[in-house]
């Protein structure tokens, strides 16, 4: 294929106008939507983590379950109601980017408090359930973003989740070599 010389200036003009068109056309990131999506992912991760902890050991109830679910005392509030445990945790997210010809950093941060209710099972076929949802933050709660600074705003506009505790995930044994063991062992 041969290119005519007339096409070269047209391609150059198009390439030169592309950054301006992208800037005016709204291709810039919507930081508020991005930080909200990231916060929802963090809330889902808190739910998945508690669900995983219960699946690995669903036997503890009451205060013993509270210790297993919050071993480092990160919860803003922990309540033991009979065999069940209710934790309130702070979750935050922050995003930033450089914008403009003279780069200036813009950022957005958002936080939430979530209540995680862990219902103990009956010990038989019912290992219990985990329900997670947004709640207003307790007075004086500090919610930090990814940058370690307090978030700019709090929200309760997040999706909650509720799942039954399932079977524990399979953790393959590790051989002394550091590689997964074969079926016959290491």
C-alpha positions as CSV (number, residue, x, y, z in Angstrom):
1,X,0.0,0.0,0.0
2,X,1.3,3.4,-0.9
3,X,0.4,6.6,1.0
4,X,-0.1,9.8,-0.8
5,X,1.7,12.9,0.4
6,X,-1.6,14.7,0.9
7,X,-2.6,12.2,3.5
8,X,0.5,12.8,5.7
9,X,-0.6,16.4,6.7
10,X,-4.1,15.2,7.4
11,X,-2.9,12.5,9.7
12,X,-0.5,15.0,11.5
13,X,-3.4,17.4,12.0
14,X,-5.6,14.7,13.4
15,X,-2.9,13.5,15.8
16,X,-2.3,17.1,16.9
17,X,-6.0,17.7,17.6
18,X,-6.6,14.4,19.4
19,X,-5.4,15.6,22.9
20,X,-7.6,18.7,22.7
21,X,-10.6,16.6,21.6
22,X,-10.0,14.2,24.4
23,X,-9.8,17.0,27.0
24,X,-12.9,18.7,25.7
25,X,-14.8,15.5,25.1
26,X,-15.0,14.4,28.7
27,X,-12.5,11.6,28.7
28,X,-11.1,12.8,32.1
29,X,-11.8,10.4,34.9
30,X,-14.8,11.1,37.1
31,X,-13.0,10.9,40.5
32,X,-16.2,10.9,42.6
33,X,-17.6,7.9,40.7
34,X,-14.3,6.2,40.8
35,X,-13.8,6.6,44.6
36,X,-17.4,5.5,45.2
37,X,-16.8,2.3,43.2
38,X,-13.5,1.7,45.1
39,X,-15.3,2.2,48.4
40,X,-18.0,-0.3,47.4
41,X,-15.2,-2.8,46.6
42,X,-13.7,-2.2,50.0
43,X,-17.0,-2.8,51.7
44,X,-17.4,-6.0,49.7
45,X,-13.9,-7.0,50.8
46,X,-14.7,-6.6,54.4
47,X,-17.8,-8.8,53.9
48,X,-15.8,-11.4,52.1
49,X,-13.0,-11.4,54.8
50,X,-15.5,-12.0,57.6
51,X,-17.3,-14.6,55.6
52,X,-13.9,-16.4,55.0
53,X,-13.0,-16.2,58.6
54,X,-16.3,-17.8,59.6
55,X,-16.0,-20.5,56.9
56,X,-12.6,-21.5,58.2
57,X,-13.8,-21.8,61.8
58,X,-17.6,-21.4,62.4
59,X,-17.5,-22.9,65.9
60,X,-16.7,-19.9,68.1
61,X,-19.7,-18.0,69.3
62,X,-20.2,-14.9,71.5
63,X,-17.0,-13.3,72.8
64,X,-14.7,-16.0,71.3
65,X,-16.2,-15.3,67.9
66,X,-15.7,-11.5,68.5
67,X,-12.0,-12.2,69.2
68,X,-11.6,-14.3,66.1
69,X,-13.4,-11.8,63.9
70,X,-11.5,-8.7,65.2
71,X,-8.2,-9.9,66.5
72,X,-6.5,-6.5,66.3
73,X,-9.4,-4.5,67.7
74,X,-9.9,-2.4,64.6
75,X,-13.7,-2.3,64.9
76,X,-15.2,1.0,66.0
77,X,-17.7,-0.9,68.0
78,X,-18.2,-4.6,68.9
79,X,-21.4,-6.0,70.4
80,X,-22.0,-9.6,71.4
81,X,-25.7,-10.5,71.4
82,X,-25.9,-14.1,72.7
83,X,-24.0,-16.2,70.2
84,X,-24.0,-13.5,67.5
85,X,-21.5,-10.7,67.0
86,X,-22.1,-7.2,65.5
87,X,-19.0,-5.2,64.4
88,X,-19.0,-1.6,63.1
89,X,-15.9,-0.9,60.9
90,X,-14.7,2.2,59.2
91,X,-13.8,1.9,55.5
92,X,-12.2,4.6,53.4
93,X,-11.0,5.1,49.9
94,X,-9.1,7.9,48.0
95,X,-8.1,8.4,44.4
96,X,-6.0,11.2,42.8
97,X,-4.7,12.2,39.4
98,X,-2.6,14.9,37.8
99,X,-4.6,17.2,35.5
100,X,-3.9,20.0,33.1
101,X,-1.0,21.4,31.1
102,X,0.6,22.6,34.4
103,X,0.0,19.4,36.4
104,X,-2.0,19.9,39.5
105,X,-3.2,17.0,41.6
106,X,-6.9,16.6,42.1
107,X,-8.3,14.0,44.5
108,X,-11.4,12.6,46.0
109,X,-11.9,10.6,49.1
110,X,-14.9,8.9,50.6
111,X,-15.6,6.8,53.6
112,X,-18.3,4.8,55.3
113,X,-19.0,2.8,58.4
114,X,-20.4,-0.7,57.9
115,X,-22.1,-2.9,60.3
116,X,-21.2,-6.6,60.0
117,X,-23.6,-9.0,61.7
118,X,-22.3,-12.5,62.2
119,X,-25.1,-14.9,63.1
120,X,-23.9,-18.1,64.6
121,X,-25.3,-21.3,63.2
122,X,-27.0,-24.1,65.1
123,X,-23.9,-26.3,65.0
124,X,-25.3,-28.8,62.6
125,X,-25.9,-28.2,58.9
126,X,-26.3,-24.4,59.5
127,X,-22.9,-22.7,60.0
128,X,-24.5,-19.3,60.2
129,X,-24.6,-16.2,58.1
130,X,-22.8,-12.8,57.6
131,X,-24.7,-9.6,56.8
132,X,-22.9,-6.4,55.9
133,X,-24.4,-3.0,55.3
134,X,-23.7,0.7,55.6
135,X,-24.7,2.6,58.8
136,X,-24.1,6.1,60.0
137,X,-20.7,6.4,61.7
138,X,-20.5,6.7,65.5
139,X,-19.8,10.2,66.8
140,X,-16.1,10.9,66.7
141,X,-15.2,8.1,64.3
142,X,-12.2,8.8,62.2
143,X,-12.3,7.3,58.7
144,X,-9.1,7.4,56.7
145,X,-8.6,7.1,53.0
146,X,-5.8,5.3,51.2
147,X,-3.5,8.3,51.6
148,X,-3.8,8.1,55.4
149,X,-5.7,11.3,55.7
150,X,-9.3,11.7,56.9
151,X,-11.8,11.3,54.1
152,X,-13.6,14.4,52.7
153,X,-17.1,12.9,53.0
154,X,-19.0,10.0,54.4
155,X,-21.8,8.0,52.7
156,X,-24.3,5.4,53.4
157,X,-25.2,5.0,49.7
158,X,-23.6,1.6,49.3
159,X,-24.9,-1.8,48.6
160,X,-25.2,-4.3,51.5
161,X,-24.6,-8.0,51.3
162,X,-25.8,-11.1,53.1
163,X,-24.5,-14.6,52.6
164,X,-24.7,-17.9,54.4
165,X,-21.4,-19.2,55.7
166,X,-20.1,-21.8,53.2
167,X,-17.6,-24.6,53.3
168,X,-14.0,-23.4,54.0
169,X,-11.9,-22.7,50.9
170,X,-9.4,-25.4,49.9
171,X,-5.9,-24.5,51.0
172,X,-3.5,-26.9,49.2
173,X,-0.6,-28.2,51.4
174,X,2.7,-26.7,50.7
175,X,5.8,-28.9,50.5
176,X,9.1,-28.0,52.0
177,X,10.3,-26.9,48.6
178,X,7.7,-24.1,48.7
179,X,5.8,-25.6,45.7
180,X,2.3,-27.1,46.1
181,X,2.5,-30.8,47.0
182,X,1.4,-33.4,44.6
183,X,-1.5,-35.7,45.3
184,X,0.9,-38.2,46.9
185,X,2.4,-35.7,49.3
186,X,5.7,-33.9,49.3
